[in-house]
Amino acid sequence: MRERSTPRHSLLTPASKKGQKKTSLLVVSPKAPITARERVKSSLKPENRRERLQKAPMTKGRRFFAWLKRQFTWRRILGGFLTFTAVIVLAAVGAFVYFGRDLPNPNTLQERQIAQATQIYDRKGETNLYSLYGEENRTIVPSDQISDYVKQATISIEDKTFYIHQGYSLKGITRSVVARLIPGWRPKGGGSTITQQYIKNVYDDRETTAARKLRELILAVEIERIYSKEEILAGYLNQIPYGNNAYGIEAGARTYFNKSAKDLTLSEAATLAAIPQAPSRYNPYGANTAVLFGRKNYILDQMAADGFITEEQAEAAKGEAPNAENQSFQDQGAKIIAPHFVFFVRDQLLEIIKEQSTDTTTPLEKQLDEAGWKVITSVDLDMQRRAEVVVREEGEKAVRQYRATNAALTAVDPKSGEVLAMVGSIDYNDKNKGKNNYATAKKQPGSSWKPFVFAASFRPGSPLHPGSTLFDVETDFGGGYKPNNYNGSFSGPVTVRQALGRSLNIPAVKGQALTGEKKVIDLIREMGISTVNPDGGYGLSMALGTPDVRNVEMANAFAVFANGGNYHQLRPILRIERRDGSIVKDFTTNQPKQVLEPEVAWQVANIMADNDARSAVFGTRSQLVLPGRTAAAKTGTTQNYRDGWTVGYTPSLVTAVWVGNDDDGKTMTSSAATAAAPLWNRFMREALDGKPNEDFQRPGSLKETTLDRLSGKFPTDQSPTDQRVTEWLADWQIPQGDNRFDDIHIVANVNRDTGKLAGPLTLPDLIERRTYFKIRSEKPTDPNWENPVQAWAAANGGGNPPTDTEDLYIPGNQPTVSVSGRIVGGKLELTADAGGARGIRNVVFSVAGTDIVVDTSPFTTLVTIPLTPGETISFRATATNDLSLQTSADGSLTVPVDAPVATISSLVVLQEGNSLLGTPTRLQAVVTTGRTNSLRVFRSTSASEAGLQVQTVTATAAGSYVIELPATNDQSGQSYWFSVRAITNDGAEGALSVRVGPVQIK
């Protein structure tokens, strides 16, 4: 049989064999001698027990021990011990031979398979965003080129007994066995030594059976026999992954600090030693740097406890870079596209690995890194690039203007839950928290939380709807909790639409109190906000956004409003493919879940898209308006101005923006309520540019309903017309039953001077139609709610109308009056008799369209009007007293037939005069009755006026009279109208004759 030059179970030829050169895995320093502990032995001089026994008397006990002595001689005992030892040795050798027969050839220790990376792509599957350790960046360095701090830190955290064990740890093995026997118990510390981990890393052996552990143990013992501790430690440090494609300590030092492993400081060495346990979790470029630096500080404490460094050195290293305040890691440059999103996706992938993997020994990060998956994500690179520019440019403005320190933006497709863009900070490569992903960080949402509260209050069985009235008045909710509004003022009664649009705090707190904290929390969790404690305990302040939320989850929760109440699980990954192209998981098959009534989702969207509802606070041209588009939006600011939010959406795009100050003890300016709005507005406009406008589709089950604003019920005749609102309500929101009509308004006529009810004779200009209202608070039995509402009502005309009727404007104070008339001298004489309980101010006589006022008694007057025999003349006298009460009396009189009155039946122009030649104008008048004395001729330049008297002609009987008017001095072309009146013998003027004209002077 041909001998093998190298046994299969040996790693390398032992260095003790003469004439053979020791083969080393790495270029290492000579093996350092290890001093063993000296053992102290003590002994006692034996007495001559045989002599004493011979002198002693023989007893029963002595006989028994004598028999034992004859049976168990030293020869027999020694023979039994040797036999037992031989069996144990043979069993061990047998096990060694059996399990060692197929151990890997030590020559393969330097050979390893390169793990295939997990690749992350954009939504098109064309652009590689990042490769999870797709290429092992490795540089082998000898032990003397590795900082002692690295070695010490690694030993302190990985294997404290490394320098004294023989490749295995009985304590570790026992701990591992017990952990398997006790389900769920996770011991502190692993069962493998550095030597065993080195073997596992080299041979990539993921088998978890006891046989594998035994083979690993045998190989570890063999390696310890052949190699020095320094060689094994150096080999381990050159093998393990440090994340971000850096394999081995030299690559890790170069990647993160741009220096050699031998030049690492204590702080840097402790940081690197923290990474290998879980490279993704402790990724210096990831979102968990706080966890990384916590582990770094723990390692420093362990190094001090192990005596490698002093406690003073440990404390100094904690304050040195890298740390939470000064991370100082080398920039990654352009290695990662959409870096915050990539690491967010990686967290999701780790959860999937955790669900699917049966390997309980290999870290999840390592399994993911070597899975070789092709991950098609949801990110839209065009939107992502736009988002990065917007956050960088507008975020820097916010830093200058509002004293912010950072910003984040997440865009989600509401119809699928797909994450289209995610920017976690203004600049990912900024050493000052640039790596922090504020899109996934927990922050208080402020008033951007209020839509959830009111959505819960709109649902079936809840008390409110968009037209419900809530009283925005200063209210003590108990325990000294008295929230204020952003502007420090109060608005009195407002509808929910106004309350949400204006972001009023007191109505929001009342909305939660009336709905119940549990209902609000249950809805919020169904909408995808996972950070909220399901058991609540937040109190009424929760309505103002005190629970911590994540920006990305806020975007997806608002997507429920945009998507008609349908919730899609957040979908940053579309599908995962294996190396052979088969599907690991397809997320596009996930179906939505109806978590909110479509009617409520539309109502909330309709309110947040109502620019009129918010204009009282934000103005009509705020950053919440997208010109030409239907868009709903809500801002939010935390009480201490550390966080500013704007979350808004269209039916096809939801964007959540956070701008804040993350520096301890510092806040933004008070004007930061809209700090995030410019980022939201610009991104939404750019992302939707060129796309058609979409409206939120109103469910057909909603009914347009008119309500009285103050009562929230159907209006009655008593309800003021200017206080009515129209809302789209669901069936369960429409007022029902006998209590569905406005029952708080009462209309009454009041004398504005006396404040009493108007009487039947109250003058109209003194009467005011006043509407009174008797209101109750939302919780009438709670004085903290009721008293402020009643105080507001008292100051704003609330309460019942007056019960007393005035006692002045009554029938007893009304004046009395009568009127009579007669013809005197061709004129009408009117006389009034006025009186009553009050003094008479005046009497007004009305006749022939003319009013004549007489202020003093006796109340009589002569009226000159044309009198026609047989004509009946009607007249009225109205008496007014000192209360302005009036009484009127009518009268009439018939003109006698034989009255001395003449009339003109016709009037014609015989000749038009000529002013240039001096020719007079000639008229002909026909008088039809007698008793005429003369004719008076009037001339006017207007067709509607009598004008001036220009001629008197004697006319003593009926007949035709020619009247010749003298020439005028007017220029040629002037036109006139002429009229003639007959005068009786007693001087009475007759009826107006027929008017003629115009007569032109030529």
Long-range contacts (C-beta under 8 A, 24 or more apart in sequence): 6-105, 6-106, 6-107, 8-100, 8-101, 8-102, 8-103, 8-105, 9-96, 9-100, 9-101, 9-103, 9-218, 9-222, 10-106, 10-222, 10-226, 11-106, 11-109, 11-219, 11-222, 11-223, 11-226, 11-227, 12-106, 12-226, 12-227, 13-226, 14-225, 14-226, 15-226, 24-227, 24-231, 25-109, 25-110, 25-227, 25-231, 25-235, 26-140, 26-142, 26-143, 26-231, 26-234, 26-235, 26-238, 27-140, 27-142, 28-142, 28-143, 28-228, 28-230, 28-231, 28-234, 29-142, 29-143, 29-144, 29-230, 30-228, 31-228, 31-229, 31-230, 31-231, 32-228, 32-229, 32-230, 34-163, 34-164, 34-229, 95-214, 96-218, 99-211, 99-214, 99-215, 99-218, 100-215, 100-218, 102-215, 103-215, 103-218, 103-219, 103-222, 104-203, 104-219, 106-222, 108-203, 109-202, 112-202, 112-204, 113-204, 115-204, 115-369, 115-370, 115-372, 116-370, 116-372, 116-579, 117-369, 117-370, 117-372, 118-349, 118-368, 118-369, 118-370, 118-371, 118-372, 118-373, 118-374, 118-375, 119-373, 119-374, 119-375, 120-342, 120-345, 120-346, 120-375, 120-377, 121-374, 121-375, 121-376, 121-377, 122-337, 122-376, 122-377, 122-379, 122-380, 122-381, 123-376, 123-377, 123-378, 123-379, 123-380, 123-381, 123-418, 123-574, 124-381, 125-374, 125-376, 127-337, 127-381, 128-337, 129-336, 129-337, 129-338, 129-341, 129-342, 129-377, 129-379, 130-335, 130-336, 130-337, 130-339, 130-342, 131-245, 132-280, 132-346, 132-368, 132-369, 133-241, 133-243, 133-244, 133-245, 133-247, 133-279, 133-369, 133-370, 134-245, 135-245, 136-241, 136-245, 136-247, 137-245, 137-246, 137-247, 137-251, 137-255, 138-238, 138-247, 138-248, 138-250, 138-251, 139-248, 139-250, 139-251, 139-254, 140-238, 140-248, 140-250, 141-234, 141-238, 141-248, 141-249, 141-250, 141-260, 141-261, 141-262, 142-234, 143-230, 143-231, 143-233, 143-234, 144-262, 145-250, 145-260, 145-261, 145-262, 146-234, 146-237, 146-249, 146-250, 146-261, 146-262, 147-261, 147-262, 147-263, 147-264, 147-269, 149-264, 149-265, 149-266, 149-268, 149-269, 149-270, 150-237, 150-249, 150-261, 150-264, 150-269, 150-272, 150-273, 151-233, 151-237, 152-269, 152-303, 152-306, 152-308, 152-309, 153-269, 153-270, 153-272, 153-273, 153-299, 153-300, 153-303, 153-308, 154-194, 154-233, 154-236, 154-237, 154-273, 155-194, 155-233, 155-306, 155-308, 156-273, 156-299, 156-302, 156-303, 156-305, 156-306, 156-308, 157-273, 157-274, 157-277, 157-298, 157-299, 157-302, 158-194, 158-197, 158-273, 159-193, 159-194, 159-197, 160-306, 161-193, 162-193, 162-194, 162-195, 162-229, 162-233, 163-229, 165-193, 166-221, 166-224, 167-193, 167-195, 167-196, 167-217, 167-220, 167-221, 167-222, 167-223, 167-224, 168-193, 168-195, 168-196, 168-217, 168-220, 168-221, 169-193, 173-217, 192-216, 193-220, 194-232, 194-233, 194-236, 195-220, 195-223, 195-224, 195-232, 195-236, 196-220, 197-236, 197-240, 198-223, 198-232, 198-235, 198-236, 198-239, 199-223, 201-236, 201-239, 201-240, 202-239, 206-359, 206-361, 206-362, 208-359, 208-360, 208-361, 237-261, 240-276, 241-276, 241-279, 241-366, 241-369, 242-272, 242-275, 242-276, 242-279, 243-275, 243-279, 243-280, 243-282, 243-283, 243-284, 244-279, 244-283, 244-284, 244-285, 244-332, 244-335, 255-330, 256-284, 256-322, 256-329, 256-330, 257-328, 257-329, 257-330, 258-330, 265-317, 265-320, 266-300, 266-309, 266-313, 266-317, 266-320, 267-296, 267-317, 267-318, 267-320, 267-321, 267-322, 267-323, 268-322, 270-296, 270-297, 270-299, 270-300, 270-303, 270-317, 271-296, 271-322, 273-299, 274-298, 274-299, 277-363, 278-363, 278-364, 278-365, 279-365, 279-366, 279-369, 280-346, 280-350, 280-364, 280-365, 280-368, 280-369, 281-365, 283-343, 284-322, 284-327, 284-329, 284-435, 285-329, 285-332, 285-336, 285-339, 285-343, 285-435, 286-343, 286-346, 286-435, 287-340, 287-343, 287-344, 287-347, 287-424, 287-435, 287-436, 287-437, 287-440, 287-441, 289-324, 289-327, 289-435, 289-436, 290-324, 293-322, 293-323, 293-324, 296-322, 296-323, 326-431, 326-432, 327-431, 327-432, 327-433, 327-435, 328-431, 329-431, 329-435, 331-429, 332-428, 332-429, 333-429, 336-428, 337-381, 337-384, 338-379, 338-381, 338-384, 338-388, 338-421, 338-422, 339-424, 339-428, 340-422, 340-423, 340-424, 340-425, 340-428, 340-437, 340-439, 340-440, 341-377, 341-379, 341-384, 341-419, 341-421, 341-422, 341-424, 341-572, 343-437, 344-419, 344-422, 344-424, 344-437, 344-439, 344-440, 344-552, 344-572, 345-375, 345-377, 345-572, 345-573, 348-572, 348-573, 349-373, 349-375, 349-573, 349-576, 352-576, 352-584, 352-585, 356-584, 372-578, 372-579, 373-576, 373-577, 373-578, 373-579, 373-584, 374-576, 374-577, 374-578, 375-573, 375-576, 375-577, 376-573, 376-574, 376-575, 376-576, 376-577, 377-419, 377-572, 377-573, 377-574, 378-413, 378-416, 378-418, 378-419, 378-420, 378-571, 378-572, 378-573, 378-574, 379-419, 379-420, 379-421, 379-422, 379-572, 380-420, 380-421, 383-411, 383-420, 383-421, 383-687, 384-420, 384-421, 384-422, 384-423, 386-421, 386-683, 386-686, 386-687, 387-411, 387-421, 387-422, 387-423, 387-683, 387-687, 388-423, 390-679, 390-682, 390-683, 390-686, 391-423, 391-425, 391-426, 391-679, 392-426, 392-427, 394-678, 394-679, 394-682, 395-426, 395-659, 395-679, 396-426, 397-678, 398-644, 398-659, 398-672, 398-675, 398-676, 398-678, 398-679, 399-426, 401-669, 401-675, 402-644, 402-659, 402-668, 402-669, 402-671, 402-672, 402-675, 403-661, 403-666, 403-667, 403-668, 403-669, 403-672, 404-644, 404-659, 404-660, 404-661, 404-668, 404-672, 404-675, 405-433, 405-660, 405-661, 405-662, 405-663, 405-666, 406-433, 406-436, 406-438, 406-659, 406-660, 406-662, 407-438, 407-657, 407-658, 407-659, 407-660, 407-676, 407-679, 408-437, 408-438, 408-439, 408-441, 408-551, 408-657, 408-658, 409-439, 409-551, 409-655, 409-656, 409-657, 409-658, 409-679, 409-680, 409-683, 410-439, 410-551, 410-552, 410-554, 410-555, 410-655, 410-656, 411-555, 411-653, 411-654, 411-655, 411-683, 411-687, 412-552, 412-555, 412-556, 412-559, 412-570, 412-653, 412-654, 412-655, 412-656, 413-559, 413-652, 413-653, 413-654, 414-558, 414-559, 414-560, 414-562, 414-563, 414-568, 414-649, 414-651, 414-652, 414-653, 414-654, 415-563, 415-568, 415-651, 415-652, 416-568, 416-571, 416-588, 417-556, 417-559, 417-567, 417-568, 417-569, 417-570, 417-571, 417-590, 417-592, 418-571, 418-572, 418-574, 419-552, 419-570, 419-571, 419-572, 420-653, 421-687, 422-552, 422-572, 433-662, 436-662, 438-551, 438-658, 438-660, 438-662, 439-550, 439-551, 439-552, 439-658, 440-550, 440-551, 440-552, 441-550, 441-551, 442-531, 442-548, 442-549, 442-550, 443-548, 443-549, 443-550, 443-551, 443-638, 443-643, 443-658, 443-660, 444-545, 444-546, 444-547, 444-548, 444-549, 444-638, 444-642, 444-643, 445-545, 445-547, 445-549, 445-554, 445-636, 445-643, 445-645, 446-544, 446-545, 446-635, 446-636, 446-637, 446-638, 446-639, 446-643, 446-644, 446-645, 447-486, 447-503, 447-505, 447-508, 447-544, 447-545, 447-634, 447-635, 447-636, 447-637, 447-645, 448-545, 448-554, 448-634, 448-635, 448-636, 448-645, 448-646, 448-647, 449-542, 449-543, 449-544, 449-545, 449-547, 449-549, 449-636, 450-500, 450-503, 450-508, 450-543, 450-544, 450-545, 450-634, 450-636, 451-500, 451-558, 451-561, 451-604, 451-608, 451-634, 452-520, 452-523, 452-524, 452-527, 452-529, 452-557, 453-508, 453-511, 453-512, 453-515, 453-520, 453-543, 454-496, 454-499, 454-500, 454-508, 454-511, 454-604, 454-607, 455-523, 455-561, 455-596, 455-600, 455-601, 455-604, 456-512, 456-515, 456-519, 456-520, 456-523, 456-524, 457-496, 457-511, 457-512, 457-514, 457-515, 458-597, 458-599, 458-600, 458-603, 458-604, 458-730, 458-733, 459-519, 459-523, 459-596, 459-597, 459-600, 460-597, 460-730, 460-732, 461-732, 462-514, 462-515, 462-519, 463-514, 463-515, 464-496, 464-511, 464-514, 464-515, 465-496, 465-603, 465-712, 465-727, 465-729, 465-730, 465-733, 466-495, 466-496, 466-497, 466-603, 466-606, 466-607, 466-727, 466-728, 466-729, 467-495, 467-496, 467-497, 467-705, 467-707, 467-709, 467-712, 467-725, 467-727, 467-729, 468-495, 468-496, 468-712, 469-493, 469-494, 469-495, 469-709, 469-710, 469-711, 469-712, 470-494, 470-495, 470-496, 470-499, 470-506, 470-507, 470-510, 470-511, 470-778, 471-506, 471-507, 471-510, 471-777, 471-778, 471-788, 471-789, 471-792, 472-499, 472-504, 472-506, 472-507, 473-506, 473-788, 473-789, 473-791, 473-792, 474-506, 474-788, 475-506, 475-509, 475-510, 475-784, 475-785, 475-788, 476-784, 477-509, 477-513, 477-540, 477-784, 478-784, 481-539, 481-540, 481-541, 483-509, 483-541, 483-544, 486-617, 486-637, 486-673, 487-617, 492-792, 492-796, 493-709, 493-710, 493-775, 493-792, 495-709, 495-725, 495-727, 496-607, 497-607, 497-610, 497-613, 497-725, 497-727, 498-613, 498-616, 500-604, 500-607, 500-608, 500-613, 500-634, 501-607, 501-608, 501-610, 501-612, 501-613, 501-614, 501-616, 501-617, 502-613, 502-614, 502-616, 502-617, 503-614, 503-617, 503-634, 503-635, 505-543, 505-544, 508-543, 508-544, 509-540, 509-541, 509-543, 509-544, 510-778, 510-785, 511-543, 512-540, 512-542, 512-543, 513-540, 513-543, 513-779, 514-778, 514-779, 517-542, 523-595, 523-596, 524-557, 526-567, 526-593, 526-595, 526-596, 527-556, 527-557, 527-560, 527-567, 527-595, 527-596, 528-553, 528-556, 528-557, 528-560, 528-567, 528-569, 528-570, 529-553, 529-554, 529-557, 544-639, 545-636, 545-638, 551-656, 551-657, 551-658, 552-656, 554-645, 554-647, 554-656, 555-647, 555-654, 555-655, 555-656, 556-654, 558-647, 558-648, 558-649, 558-654, 558-656, 559-649, 559-654, 560-595, 560-596, 560-601, 561-596, 561-601, 561-604, 561-605, 561-608, 561-632, 561-649, 562-601, 562-605, 562-632, 562-649, 562-650, 562-651, 562-652, 562-654, 562-696, 563-592, 563-601, 563-651, 564-598, 564-601, 564-602, 564-697, 564-699, 565-594, 565-595, 565-596, 565-597, 565-598, 565-600, 565-601, 566-592, 566-593, 566-594, 566-595, 567-592, 567-593, 567-594, 567-595, 567-596, 568-592, 597-730, 598-699, 598-701, 599-699, 599-701, 599-702, 599-730, 600-730, 602-696, 602-697, 602-698, 602-699, 602-702, 602-728, 603-702, 603-728, 604-632, 605-632, 605-649, 605-696, 606-632, 606-696, 606-698, 606-728, 607-632, 608-632, 608-633, 608-634, 608-648, 609-633, 609-696, 618-674, 622-674, 622-677, 623-674, 623-677, 623-678, 623-680, 623-681, 624-648, 624-677, 624-680, 624-681, 625-681, 626-650, 626-681, 626-684, 626-685, 626-688, 628-693, 629-688, 629-693, 630-693, 630-694, 630-695, 630-696, 631-684, 632-696, 633-677, 633-680, 635-673, 635-674, 635-676, 635-677, 637-672, 637-673, 640-667, 641-667, 641-668, 641-669, 641-670, 641-672, 642-667, 642-668, 644-668, 644-672, 644-673, 644-674, 644-675, 644-676, 645-676, 646-674, 646-676, 646-677, 646-679, 646-680, 647-680, 648-680, 648-684, 650-684, 650-688, 650-694, 651-694, 651-695, 651-696, 651-697, 652-688, 652-691, 652-694, 653-684, 653-687, 653-688, 655-680, 655-683, 655-684, 655-687, 657-683, 698-728, 701-730, 701-731, 702-728, 702-729, 702-730, 703-728, 703-729, 703-730, 703-731, 703-734, 704-728, 705-729, 705-734, 707-735, 708-742, 708-745, 710-742, 710-744, 710-745, 710-773, 710-775, 711-742, 711-743, 711-744, 711-745, 713-739, 713-740, 713-741, 713-742, 713-743, 714-740, 714-741, 714-742, 715-741, 715-742, 716-741, 716-742, 716-745, 717-747, 718-742, 718-745, 718-746, 718-747, 718-771, 719-745, 720-745, 720-771, 744-773, 744-774, 744-775, 745-771, 745-772, 745-773, 746-771, 746-772, 746-773, 746-774, 746-800, 746-801, 747-771, 747-772, 748-772, 748-801, 748-802, 750-801, 750-802, 751-806, 751-809, 754-806, 754-808, 755-802, 756-802, 756-804, 756-805, 756-806, 757-801, 757-802, 757-803, 757-804, 757-805, 757-806, 758-805, 758-806, 758-809, 759-805, 759-806, 759-807, 759-808, 759-809, 759-810, 760-809, 760-810, 760-811, 761-809, 761-810, 761-811, 761-813, 761-814, 761-885, 762-806, 762-809, 763-809, 763-884, 763-885, 766-809, 770-797, 770-801, 771-797, 772-797, 772-798, 772-799, 772-800, 772-801, 773-797, 773-798, 773-799, 774-798, 774-799, 774-800, 808-883, 809-883, 809-885, 812-837, 813-837, 813-838, 813-881, 813-883, 813-885, 814-881, 814-885, 814-887, 815-840, 815-879, 815-880, 815-881, 815-885, 815-886, 815-887, 816-879, 816-887, 817-843, 817-877, 817-878, 817-879, 817-887, 817-888, 817-889, 818-877, 818-889, 818-891, 819-845, 819-875, 819-876, 819-877, 819-889, 819-890, 819-891, 820-891, 821-873, 821-875, 821-891, 821-892, 821-893, 822-893, 823-867, 823-893, 823-895, 823-896, 823-899, 824-862, 825-986, 825-987, 825-988, 826-867, 826-899, 826-900, 826-901, 826-984, 826-986, 826-987, 826-988, 826-989, 827-862, 827-863, 827-864, 827-865, 827-988, 828-862, 828-863, 828-864, 828-865, 828-867, 828-873, 828-875, 828-893, 829-860, 829-861, 829-862, 829-863, 830-860, 830-861, 830-862, 830-863, 830-875, 830-877, 830-891, 831-858, 831-859, 831-860, 832-859, 832-860, 832-877, 832-879, 832-889, 833-859, 834-859, 834-877, 834-879, 836-879, 836-881, 836-887, 838-881, 838-882, 838-883, 838-885, 839-881, 839-882, 840-879, 840-880, 840-881, 841-880, 841-881, 841-882, 841-884, 842-879, 842-880, 843-877, 843-878, 843-879, 843-880, 844-877, 844-878, 844-880, 845-875, 845-876, 845-877, 846-875, 846-876, 846-877, 846-878, 847-873, 847-874, 847-875, 847-876, 848-873, 864-989, 866-989, 866-990, 866-991, 866-992, 867-895, 867-899, 867-901, 867-988, 868-895, 868-901, 868-903, 868-991, 869-895, 869-896, 869-897, 869-898, 869-899, 869-901, 870-894, 870-895, 870-896, 870-897, 871-895, 899-988, 900-931, 900-984, 900-985, 900-986, 900-988, 901-929, 901-931, 901-982, 901-984, 901-988, 901-990, 901-991, 902-927, 902-928, 902-929, 902-930, 902-931, 902-932, 902-955, 902-958, 902-982, 902-983, 902-984, 902-990, 903-927, 903-928, 903-929, 903-982, 903-990, 903-991, 903-993, 904-928, 904-935, 904-980, 904-981, 904-982, 904-990, 904-991, 904-992, 904-993, 904-994, 906-993, 906-994, 907-978, 907-979, 907-980, 907-993, 907-994, 907-995, 907-996, 908-996, 909-978, 909-996, 909-999, 910-962, 912-999, 912-1000, 912-1001, 912-1002, 913-965, 913-967, 913-968, 913-1001, 913-1002, 914-967, 914-972, 914-1001, 914-1002, 915-967, 915-968, 915-969, 915-970, 915-971, 915-972, 915-974, 915-1001, 915-1002, 916-972, 916-1002, 918-967, 919-967, 920-964, 920-965, 920-966, 920-967, 921-964, 921-965, 921-967, 921-978, 921-999, 921-1001, 922-962, 922-963, 922-964, 922-965, 923-962, 923-963, 923-965, 923-978, 923-980, 923-996, 924-960, 924-961, 924-962, 924-963, 925-955, 925-960, 925-961, 925-963, 925-980, 925-993, 926-959, 926-960, 926-961, 927-955, 927-957, 927-958, 927-959, 927-960, 927-961, 927-982, 928-958, 929-958, 930-957, 930-958, 931-984, 931-985, 932-956, 932-957, 932-958, 932-982, 932-983, 932-984, 932-985, 932-990, 933-983, 933-984, 933-985, 933-987, 934-982, 934-983, 935-961, 935-963, 935-980, 935-981, 935-982, 935-983, 936-980, 936-981, 936-983, 936-989, 937-963, 937-965, 937-978, 937-979, 937-980, 938-978, 938-979, 938-980, 938-981, 939-965, 939-976, 939-977, 939-978, 940-976, 940-977, 940-978, 940-979, 941-974, 941-975, 941-976, 941-977, 942-977, 943-977, 943-995, 943-997, 943-998, 946-979, 946-992, 947-976, 947-977, 947-979, 955-982, 968-1001, 970-1001, 971-1001, 972-1001, 972-1002, 973-1000, 973-1001, 973-1002, 974-1000, 974-1001, 975-999, 975-1000, 975-1001, 976-1001
